Amino acid sequence: MTAVPEQKKAPEATTPERLPAAGRRGGGPPWMSAGMPAEKSMNFGPSARRLLGRLRPHRVTLSGIIALAVTSVGFSVIGPKILGHATDIIFAGVIGRQLPPGTTVDQAVSGMRAAGNDNLADMVARMDVVPGVGIDFDALGRTLLFALGLYVAASLLMWWQGWLLNGVVQATVLRLRAEVEEKLNRLPLPYFDRQPRGELLSRVTNDIDNISQTLSQTLSQLLTSLLTVVGVLAMMFWISPLLALVALVAVPLSVIVTQQIAKRSQQKFIAQWTHTGELNGQIEEAFTGHELVKVFGRSPEVEATFHAKNEELFRASFGAQFISGIIMPAMMFVGNLSYVAIAVVGGLRVASGAMSLGDVQAFIQYSRQFTQPLTQVASMANLLQSGVASAERVFAVLDADEQSPDPATPARVVEPHGRVEFENISFRYDPQTPLIDDLSLVAEPGHTVAIVGPTGAGKTTLVNLVMRFYELDSGRITLDGVDITTLRRDDLRGRIGMVLQDTWLFGGTIRDNIAYGRPDATEEEILAAARATFVDRFVRSLPDGYDTVIDEEASNISAGEKQLITIARAFLAEPSLLILDEATSSVDTRTEVLLQRAMAALRSDRTSFVIAHRLSTIRDAHLILMMENGRIVEQGTHRQLLAARGAYHRLYQAQFAAAVVDDEATPAAAAPAPARG
């Protein structure tokens, strides 16, 4: 839209009773947000499935990744069996050299039995030995080279699989970030009123980064670990069903240990990321209002709140990491018990001739390969819990209620003149708290409508309703006879220029900030807008002129200069409807007078809504609305309202308690001011 995008301030009628403390967006003291409630989290299972479901668009690539993983794990699983065969070749050579040359294996075995060495005879009978012949190095070399080739191929395939999977994960996170950004643009303004900015930023940045880290570090390892468990289990049963059953005893024990520990760590991780978001929100608020904190001497309270939140985060993080960290040593202990049992039983079976030494060696390797992936999966429990906790927080943003969609067949303003009519409108932030009820008024084309009244009267709310930042409870607002709800929001806001008291500038040059109102503007048009709003006067004194870069906080120019730039932005946009919310509050008196003249020229062909607290700035308005408690209690010109000696007169006298010499004022306006209070 061509409307000047200023930082939205909370509605004037929004009081602590209407919004929770957590909903104050940078407007209240930073220590007020310390007690923000934690959001209710979803279950681990549904959240994890939803997170994995986001990989669905990459089905083809994922199929290739699984095929590569299966092949790689297959090669790795065959490796120990091949190395066991190499061990058998070496052992057979050692034993064969000790047997009498020229005899057969049967003769050697018979001699051993005759000598009473039955166990040795059973072992030799199962071996492929040649009496009197040592190690067959040719066969050993071929076997070792084959094993080496398998391991090299497995490593290359694993690297390829990891490269592809990393691409899938990063593409998924890229899409997630884009969806969150698009979602934020579709959320209504009340959502942001209820969300501290630091908390929302933490979800969009920290939590998404944590999801990326979790998927990158766990998906490949989980896939490989599960395939390894299946492949190793098959090989173990093939080599020795008895030893396989011994190894499997450790599985239920490992599962029970992991479940019990993970159950206790999940809530800790949810609390960790919740406290992280709250701490970010508190820090962001404290540093945004750093000057005010210092002025009111509230640094001790801010520091106390920070230390309390920091301590909560420390306890949650320490608990989460400590509890999940117990999983690894517990799994290693269970794995070592299994290893000892396999070594004892395997040694007895080799001695009895039921298994070869190479098979036992391979089985011990398989037992390590079997427990290692289980240990890895268990050690990833903390990452998984942390990642899913972050996913829950991001999904909460994606699941938030959106603003009502634009009409499928939007209306259009055929002849824009800027006539705005409020027809019996009613609006409440809280259904139980009245604000604006049955309000009607008409702003004619080219007229300036000034809205005045005490804080909380509903002045800013009124213009926010024109912008459709909030939806009406009843009634309607029309622009040139067209109901604004039948227009596309972009079309509506593209006809409106808005300058708020809270200026918003982005990091960039002064030229870029002025051109933000109309990106296709020429250099001459930008300079013309700057000269009309007296921006040119101070920019010429800067070393880099219009190429001066404004930093992130716009701290290298004064508050008044920032406001002049935002007004120049509105001039350049050339809207048909202009909204000025205390647009000259930060400029000096002389510049304000000049700006009043410039804005009078700007308003000459368009309807203007001017929210003002300084009544001297709106004397020439065609219509002044005096609002109290969401109602228009008086309306008329400056002279008429002063003559009525009502609410506007009291407000005017409160601002000018001393005698005012005013050529335009009526005798009533110069009357002694009533006592304050």
C-alpha positions in Angstrom: 0.0 0.0 0.0 1.1 3.6 -0.4 0.0 4.4 3.1 3.0 5.4 5.1 3.9 2.4 7.3 4.5 3.8 10.7 5.1 1.7 13.8 1.6 0.9 15.0 1.0 2.0 18.5 -1.4 0.4 20.8 -4.9 1.9 20.6 -5.5 4.8 22.9 -8.5 3.1 24.4 -6.6 0.0 25.3 -6.2 -0.1 29.0 -4.7 -2.6 31.3 -8.2 -4.0 32.0 -8.8 -4.6 28.3 -5.5 -6.3 27.5 -3.3 -8.6 29.6 0.1 -7.4 30.7 1.6 -9.6 28.1 -0.1 -7.7 25.4 1.6 -4.3 25.9 3.8 -3.9 22.9 6.7 -1.8 24.1 4.4 0.8 25.5 4.5 0.0 29.2 7.3 -0.4 31.7 9.5 -3.4 30.9 9.0 -5.0 34.2 5.3 -5.3 33.5 5.8 -8.3 31.2 7.7 -10.4 33.7 4.7 -12.6 34.6 3.7 -13.7 31.1 2.0 -17.1 31.2 3.6 -20.0 29.4 1.7 -21.3 26.4 0.1 -24.7 26.6 2.2 -27.2 24.6 1.0 -29.9 22.3 2.0 -33.6 22.7 5.3 -34.7 21.5 3.9 -37.3 19.1 1.5 -35.1 17.1 4.0 -32.3 16.9 6.8 -34.6 15.7 4.6 -36.1 13.1 3.5 -32.6 11.9 7.1 -31.5 11.7 8.1 -34.6 9.7 5.1 -34.1 7.5 6.7 -30.9 6.2 9.2 -33.0 4.4 6.5 -34.5 2.2 7.1 -32.2 -0.8 10.5 -33.8 -1.2 9.2 -37.4 -1.5 11.4 -38.3 -4.6 14.6 -37.0 -3.0 13.7 -38.7 0.3 13.2 -42.0 -1.6 16.7 -41.6 -3.0 18.1 -40.8 0.4 16.5 -43.9 1.9 17.9 -46.1 -1.0 21.4 -44.6 -0.4 21.1 -45.2 3.3 20.0 -48.8 2.9 22.9 -49.6 0.5 25.4 -47.8 2.7 24.2 -49.5 5.9 24.1 -52.9 4.0 27.8 -52.5 3.1 28.6 -51.6 6.7 26.7 -54.5 8.1 28.4 -57.0 5.8 31.9 -55.7 6.8 32.2 -57.4 10.2 31.3 -60.8 8.7 34.0 -60.4 6.0 36.5 -59.4 8.8 35.4 -62.4 10.7 36.3 -64.5 7.7 39.8 -62.9 7.7 40.2 -63.8 11.3 39.3 -67.4 10.5 41.9 -67.5 7.8 44.6 -66.2 10.2 43.5 -68.6 13.0 43.3 -71.6 10.6 46.9 -70.8 9.4 48.2 -70.7 13.0 46.5 -74.0 13.9 47.4 -75.6 10.6 51.1 -74.9 11.0 51.0 -76.8 14.3 49.5 -79.9 12.8 51.8 -82.7 11.3 52.4 -82.1 7.6 51.1 -84.8 5.2 48.1 -85.7 7.4 44.5 -85.0 6.7 42.2 -83.0 9.0 40.3 -86.1 10.0 43.5 -87.8 11.0 44.6 -84.8 13.1 41.2 -84.7 14.8 41.3 -88.4 15.6 44.7 -88.0 17.1 43.5 -85.2 19.3 40.5 -87.2 20.5 42.8 -90.1 21.2 44.9 -87.8 23.3 41.8 -86.7 25.3 41.6 -83.2 23.7 38.0 -83.4 22.7 37.3 -79.6 22.8 40.3 -78.9 20.6 39.3 -81.7 18.2 35.8 -80.2 17.9 37.2 -76.8 17.2 39.7 -78.0 14.5 37.0 -80.1 12.9 34.9 -77.0 12.1 37.9 -75.1 10.7 39.1 -75.0 7.1 42.8 -75.9 7.8 45.5 -77.6 5.9 47.9 -79.5 8.2 51.4 -78.2 8.0 50.5 -75.1 6.0 50.5 -71.6 7.6 48.4 -68.5 6.8 47.2 -68.0 3.2 48.2 -64.4 2.7 46.7 -64.2 -0.8 43.3 -65.1 0.5 43.8 -62.9 3.5 44.7 -59.9 1.3 41.8 -60.4 -1.0 39.4 -60.6 1.9 40.8 -57.5 3.6 40.7 -55.5 0.3 37.1 -56.6 -0.2 36.2 -55.4 3.3 38.1 -52.1 2.7 36.1 -51.5 -0.6 32.8 -52.1 1.2 33.7 -49.6 3.9 34.9 -47.0 1.4 31.7 -47.4 -0.7 29.6 -47.2 2.5 31.3 -44.0 3.5 30.8 -42.4 0.1 27.2 -43.4 -0.1 26.6 -42.0 3.4 28.3 -38.7 2.5 26.0 -38.4 -0.6 22.9 -39.3 1.5 23.9 -36.6 4.1 24.4 -34.0 1.4 21.0 -34.7 -0.1 19.3 -34.8 3.2 20.8 -31.5 4.3 19.4 -29.9 1.1 16.0 -31.2 1.9 16.2 -30.0 5.5 17.3 -26.5 4.6 14.7 -26.2 1.8 12.0 -27.2 4.4 13.2 -24.6 6.9 13.4 -22.0 4.1 9.7 -22.8 3.3 8.8 -22.7 7.0 10.4 -19.3 7.4 8.5 -18.0 4.4 5.2 -19.4 5.7 5.7 -17.8 9.1 6.5 -14.5 7.4 3.4 -14.7 5.2 1.4 -15.7 8.2 2.5 -12.7 10.1 1.3 -10.5 7.3 -2.1 -12.2 7.5 -2.5 -11.9 11.2 -4.8 -9.1 12.5 -3.4 -6.3 14.6 -5.1 -7.6 17.8 -2.8 -10.6 17.7 0.3 -8.3 17.9 -1.3 -6.4 20.7 -1.4 -9.6 22.7 2.2 -10.7 21.8 5.3 -9.1 23.3 7.6 -8.3 20.4 10.6 -10.1 21.9 8.6 -13.3 22.4 7.4 -13.2 18.8 10.9 -12.5 17.5 12.1 -15.5 19.5 9.6 -17.8 17.8 10.5 -16.5 14.3 14.3 -16.6 14.8 15.5 -18.8 17.7 12.9 -21.5 17.4 13.1 -21.9 13.7 16.9 -22.0 13.9 16.6 -24.7 16.6 14.2 -26.7 14.3 16.8 -26.5 11.5 19.6 -27.7 13.8 17.4 -30.5 15.2 16.4 -31.8 11.7 20.0 -31.5 10.4 21.6 -33.3 13.3 19.0 -36.0 13.9 17.2 -37.1 10.7 20.3 -38.6 9.0 21.5 -40.3 12.2 18.0 -41.6 13.0 17.6 -43.1 9.6 21.0 -44.7 9.7 20.6 -45.9 13.2 17.3 -47.6 12.5 18.5 -49.3 9.4 21.7 -50.4 11.2 19.6 -51.9 14.0 17.5 -53.9 11.5 20.6 -55.1 9.4 22.7 -56.0 12.4 19.8 -57.9 14.0 19.4 -59.9 10.9 23.1 -60.8 10.8 23.2 -61.7 14.4 20.3 -64.2 14.1 22.0 -65.6 11.0 25.3 -66.2 12.8 23.9 -67.4 16.2 20.3 -67.2 17.3 21.3 -67.9 20.9 23.8 -65.0 21.1 21.2 -62.8 19.3 18.7 -63.5 22.1 21.3 -62.6 24.7 22.0 -59.3 22.9 18.2 -58.6 22.7 17.8 -58.7 26.4 19.4 -55.3 26.5 16.8 -53.7 24.2 13.7 -53.6 26.5 15.9 -52.5 29.3 17.3 -49.6 27.1 13.8 -48.6 26.0 12.5 -48.5 29.6 15.5 -46.4 30.7 15.1 -44.0 27.7 11.4 -43.5 28.2 11.6 -42.8 31.8 14.3 -40.2 31.4 12.8 -38.6 28.2 9.5 -38.3 29.9 11.1 -36.1 32.6 13.1 -34.0 30.2 10.3 -33.1 27.8 8.6 -30.6 30.1 12.0 -29.2 31.0 12.7 -28.4 27.3 9.3 -26.8 26.8 9.9 -24.7 29.8 13.4 -23.8 28.5 12.2 -22.4 25.2 9.2 -20.7 26.9 11.6 -18.9 29.3 13.9 -18.1 26.5 11.1 -16.3 24.7 10.0 -14.5 27.8 13.6 -13.4 28.6 14.0 -12.1 25.0 10.8 -10.1 25.4 11.9 -8.6 28.7 15.4 -7.7 27.3 13.9 -6.2 24.1 11.5 -4.0 26.1 14.1 -2.9 28.6 16.6 -1.8 25.9 13.9 -0.2 23.8 12.8 2.0 26.7 16.3 2.3 28.2 16.2 6.1 28.5 12.8 5.9 30.4 14.1 3.2 32.7 17.0 5.4 33.6 14.9 8.6 34.0 12.4 6.9 36.4 15.2 5.1 38.3 13.7 1.7 37.6 17.0 0.0 36.7 17.0 -2.1 39.9 13.5 -3.4 39.1 14.5 -4.2 35.5 17.7 -5.9 36.7 15.7 -7.9 39.3 13.2 -9.0 36.7 16.1 -10.0 34.4 17.9 -12.0 37.1 14.6 -13.7 38.0 13.9 -14.7 34.4 17.5 -15.6 33.8 17.4 -17.8 36.9 14.2 -19.5 35.7 15.9 -20.1 32.3 19.0 -21.5 34.0 17.0 -23.9 36.1 14.9 -25.1 33.2 18.0 -25.4 30.9 20.1 -27.1 33.5 17.3 -29.6 34.3 16.6 -30.4 30.6 20.3 -30.9 29.8 21.1 -32.8 32.9 18.2 -35.2 32.8 18.6 -35.9 29.0 22.4 -36.2 29.5 21.8 -39.2 31.8 20.5 -41.2 28.9 23.9 -41.7 27.3 25.8 -43.1 30.3 22.8 -45.3 31.2 22.7 -46.7 27.7 26.4 -47.3 27.7 26.1 -49.2 31.0 23.4 -51.5 29.6 25.5 -52.0 26.4 28.5 -53.0 28.4 26.5 -55.6 30.3 25.3 -57.0 27.0 28.9 -57.0 25.7 30.2 -59.0 28.7 27.4 -61.6 28.3 28.1 -62.1 24.6 31.9 -62.5 25.2 31.4 -65.1 27.8 28.8 -67.2 25.9 30.6 -66.8 22.6 33.9 -68.0 24.2 32.2 -71.1 25.5 30.7 -71.9 22.1 34.1 -71.5 20.4 35.7 -73.8 22.9 32.9 -76.3 22.3 33.3 -76.0 18.5 29.8 -74.7 18.0 31.1 -71.5 16.5 34.2 -70.3 14.8 36.4 -67.6 16.3 35.7 -65.3 13.4 32.0 -65.6 13.9 32.4 -64.7 17.6 34.5 -61.7 16.6 32.0 -60.6 14.1 29.1 -61.1 16.6 31.0 -58.9 19.2 31.3 -56.2 16.5 27.6 -56.6 15.7 26.7 -56.3 19.3 28.6 -53.0 19.4 26.9 -51.9 16.2 23.6 -52.9 17.6 23.9 -51.0 20.9 25.7 -48.0 19.3 22.7 -46.8 17.2 20.4 -47.3 20.2 22.8 -45.2 22.3 22.9 -42.6 19.5 19.1 -42.4 19.3 18.9 -42.1 23.1 21.6 -39.3 23.1 19.5 -37.4 20.5 16.5 -37.4 22.8 17.5 -34.0 24.1 17.8 -32.6 20.6 14.5 -34.1 19.6 12.7 -32.8 22.7 14.2 -29.4 22.2 13.4 -29.3 18.5 9.8 -30.4 18.9 9.2 -27.9 21.7 10.4 -25.2 19.3 8.2 -26.6 16.6 5.1 -26.4 18.9 5.8 -22.7 19.4 6.2 -22.0 15.7 3.1 -24.1 14.9 1.2 -21.9 17.5 1.9 -18.9 15.3 0.9 -20.7 12.1 -2.3 -21.9 13.7 -3.3 -18.4 15.0 -6.6 -17.0 13.7 -6.1 -14.9 10.6 -7.8 -11.7 9.7 -10.9 -12.1 7.6 -10.1 -12.7 3.9 -10.6 -10.1 1.2 -13.8 -10.5 -0.8 -13.6 -12.9 -3.8 -15.0 -10.2 -6.1 -13.9 -6.9 -4.5 -15.6 -3.6 -5.2 -13.7 -0.6 -6.6 -13.9 3.1 -6.0 -14.6 4.4 -9.5 -14.3 8.1 -8.8 -12.1 8.7 -5.7 -12.9 11.9 -3.9 -12.1 11.0 -0.3 -15.6 11.2 1.2 -15.7 9.1 4.4 -18.9 8.2 6.3 -19.3 6.4 9.6 -22.8 4.9 9.8 -23.8 3.9 13.3 -20.6 2.1 14.0 -19.8 0.2 17.3 -16.6 -1.3 18.4 -15.1 -2.9 21.5 -11.7 -4.4 22.3 -13.3 -6.4 25.1 -17.0 -7.5 24.6 -17.6 -6.6 28.3 -16.1 -3.1 28.1 -18.0 -0.4 26.0 -15.8 1.8 23.8 -17.5 3.2 20.6 -21.2 2.8 20.4 -23.5 4.0 17.6 -21.2 6.6 16.2 -22.0 8.4 13.0 -20.2 11.2 11.1 -19.3 12.4 7.6 -16.0 13.7 6.4 -16.5 15.6 3.1 -14.0 15.6 0.3 -11.2 18.1 0.9 -12.2 18.7 4.5 -10.0 18.4 7.5 -11.6 16.6 10.4 -9.7 17.1 13.7 -10.3 14.5 16.5 -9.5 15.7 20.0 -10.2 14.4 23.4 -8.5 12.9 26.5 -6.3 9.8 26.3 -8.4 6.7 26.0 -11.3 8.5 24.3 -10.9 6.4 21.1 -9.3 8.8 18.8 -6.6 6.5 17.4 -9.1 3.6 17.4 -11.3 5.6 15.1 -8.7 6.0 12.4 -7.5 2.4 12.9 -11.1 1.3 12.0 -10.8 3.4 8.8 -7.6 1.5 7.9 -9.4 -1.8 8.8 -6.7 -2.7 11.4 -9.7 -3.8 13.4 -13.1 -5.0 12.3 -16.3 -3.3 13.3 -18.8 -5.0 15.7 -21.7 -3.3 13.9 -22.4 -0.5 11.4 -20.2 0.3 8.4 -17.7 2.8 7.1 -17.9 3.9 3.5 -15.2 5.5 1.3 -16.8 7.4 -1.6 -20.0 5.4 -1.0 -18.3 2.0 -1.1 -18.3 -0.1 2.1 -14.6 -0.6 3.0 -15.2 -4.3 3.9 -16.0 -4.9 0.2 -12.6 -3.5 -0.9 -9.3 -5.3 -0.9 -7.3 -4.2 2.1 -4.3 -3.3 -0.2 -6.6 -1.2 -2.4 -8.1 0.6 0.7 -4.8 1.3 2.3 -3.2 2.3 -1.0 -5.5 5.3 -0.9 -4.5 6.3 2.6 -1.4 8.1 3.9 -0.7 7.8 7.6 1.8 9.6 9.8 1.9 8.6 13.4 3.5 10.2 16.4 5.8 7.1 16.8 8.0 7.5 13.8 9.3 4.4 11.9 12.4 4.5 9.7 14.4 1.6 8.4 18.1 1.1 8.1 19.0 2.9 4.8 19.6 6.2 3.2 17.3 9.3 3.8 16.4 9.1 0.1 15.3 5.5 0.4 13.2 6.3 3.5 11.4 9.1 1.7 10.8 6.9 -1.4 9.3 4.2 0.7 6.0 6.0 0.3 6.2 5.6 -3.5 9.2 3.4 -4.7 8.7 4.4 -8.4 9.1 8.1 -7.6 11.7 10.1 -9.6 14.6 12.0 -8.0 12.8 15.3 -8.7 9.7 14.1 -7.0 11.6 13.0 -3.9 13.4 16.4 -3.7 10.1 18.2 -4.2 8.5 16.3 -1.3 11.6 17.0 0.8 11.6 20.7 0.1 7.8 20.9 0.8 8.3 19.4 4.2 11.5 21.2 5.1 13.6 18.0 5.1 15.8 19.5 2.5 16.8 22.2 4.9 18.6 19.9 7.4 19.7 17.3 4.9 21.8 19.8 3.0 23.8 20.3 6.2 24.7 16.6 6.4 28.0 15.5 4.9 26.4 12.8 2.7 23.2 14.7 2.0 20.3 12.4 0.9 22.8 9.5 0.9 23.2 9.7 4.6 22.6 6.2 6.0 20.2 6.1 8.9 21.2 3.4 11.4 18.9 0.7 12.8 17.6 2.9 15.7 17.8 6.1 13.6 19.9 7.6 16.5 22.1 9.7 14.2 19.2 12.2 13.5 16.9 14.0 15.9 13.4 13.0 16.8 12.0 16.0 14.9 14.1 15.3 11.8 12.8 11.7 11.8 9.2 13.0 11.9 9.9 15.4 9.1 11.1 12.4 7.0 7.9 10.5 7.7 5.8 13.5 6.7 7.9 13.8 3.5 7.1 10.2 2.8 3.4 10.9 3.1 3.8 13.9 0.8 5.4 11.7 -1.8 2.7 9.0 -1.6 0.0 11.5 -2.7 -2.9 9.7 -1.0 -6.5 10.6 -1.4 -7.1 10.2 2.4 -4.6 11.5 4.9 -4.4 10.5 8.6 -2.1 12.5 10.9 -1.8 11.3 14.4 0.2 14.0 16.3 2.4 14.2 13.3 4.1 17.4 14.4 4.6 16.5 18.1 8.4 16.3 17.9 9.3 19.4 15.8 10.1 22.8 17.1 7.5 25.6 17.1 8.9 27.5 14.1 9.1 24.3 12.0 5.6 23.4 13.1 4.2 26.6 11.8 5.9 26.0 8.4 4.7 22.4 8.4 1.2 23.6 9.1 1.3 25.6 5.9 2.8 22.8 4.0 0.2 20.3 5.3 -2.5 22.8 4.5 -1.4 22.6 0.9 -1.2 18.8 1.1 -4.7 18.6 2.5 -6.2 21.0 0.0 -7.5 18.3 -2.4 -7.9 15.4 0.0 -9.8 14.4 3.1 -7.8 14.5 6.3 -8.2 13.1 9.7 -6.0 14.9 12.3 -5.6 13.6 15.8 -4.2 16.3 18.0 -3.5 17.1 21.6 -2.1 20.6 20.9 -5.3 22.4 20.0 -3.4 25.3 18.4 -2.6 23.1 15.4 -6.2 22.4 14.4 -7.9 25.8 14.6 -8.4 25.9 10.8 -10.0 22.4 10.7 -13.4 22.3 8.9 -14.8 20.0 11.6 -13.5 19.3 15.1 -14.8 16.2 16.9 -14.6 16.2 20.7 -14.5 12.6 21.9 -15.0 11.2 25.4 -15.4 7.5 26.2 -15.8 6.5 22.6 -18.5 9.0 21.8 -18.6 12.3 20.0 -19.8 14.7 22.6 -19.3 17.9 20.6 -18.6 18.7 17.0 -18.2 22.0 15.1 -15.5 24.5 14.1 -13.0 26.0 16.5 -15.1 29.2 17.0 -18.3 27.3 17.4 -17.0 24.9 20.1 -15.3 27.7 22.0 -18.5 29.6 22.0 -20.5 26.6 23.2 -18.3 26.6 26.4 -18.5 22.8 26.7 -15.9 20.0 26.8 -13.8 21.5 24.0 -13.7 24.9 25.8 -12.6 23.2 29.0 -9.9 21.3 27.2 -8.7 24.5 25.4 -8.6 26.5 28.6 -6.7 23.7 30.3 -4.0 24.1 27.7 -3.9 27.8 27.7 -4.4 28.7 31.4 -2.9 32.1 31.0 -4.6 34.8 29.0 -4.4 34.1 25.3 -4.2 36.9 22.7 -5.9 35.5 19.7 -7.3 37.5 16.8 -9.7 34.7 16.0 -10.8 33.9 19.5 -14.3 34.9 20.7 -14.8 36.9 24.0 -15.7 33.6 25.5 -12.4 32.1 24.5 -10.5 34.9 26.4 -12.5 34.4 29.6 -10.6 33.6 32.7 -9.7 29.9 32.8 -11.6 27.8 35.3 -9.7 26.2 38.2 -8.0 23.0 37.2 -9.4 19.7 38.5 
